[in-house]
Amino acid sequence: MTISRRKFIQACSIPMLGLLTDAQAEWFDDLFTKKNKPIDYQAVSASFNSVFKPEEIISSDKISLEIPLIAEDGAVVPVTIRSDLESVQQIIILVEKNPVPIVAVFELSPQIETVISARIKMAETSKVIALLKTNTKIFKTVQEVKVTIGGCGG
């Protein structure tokens, strides 16, 4: 029996989503299923704030978000996140104005150095947000990236 890559990824991601609270899982589901509908950025922001509580998210200078200030092609934007924070369990990359704002979720082992690199897709000029979840708190860093051509929007 042949299984498609999409079905395989869906099957593998379900156990990871079991670690989230019901509210977080609902929030992720909303963001991943509204591809063909107009995006209500205020609703996304309100949903995000209801799950993560903005006062619980702390801006940190111990997070390095390495991403170009001007992306020549929004279809392939390199990003590297490094951190000196202790006990980082999860890194979430969000792109504010993407059709699907959650670009990547990384689960980390406490035994490894907190460094991830990826190439993300951006629909338009937007803020890129890196959230790092530790045992007790959520930290963030934000950077505006100007997209000159291409991206999710075509």
C-alpha angles and dihedrals in degrees: 000000000000119000123199121240090242093055091047093052091046091051092048094047095053094076089050091053088053087072092062126086118253091255093051092047091052090049092051091047091053092052095047097047104047097078098126098040126084110265117246100204092188090055091048090050092047091048091049092048092049092055102038102027107224093233088060092056110082124198108232135195088200089078120082115201107191109193131133116265088219118035112202091200121026091201092072117028115164116222132180124185122196128175142183092200116124124241099009107182103173140018120199122189116203130184108201100213101034118118085241105032096195104081100170143355119200124192111207134201116228089233095066133076114258101249127122132170128193143152114241135192121234125194096201144335105316148139117278112211125197115198119192117193118203130179092279112013146026119237129191146189126191134201131179114229122194113216114205102184142359123003131136093323093061 
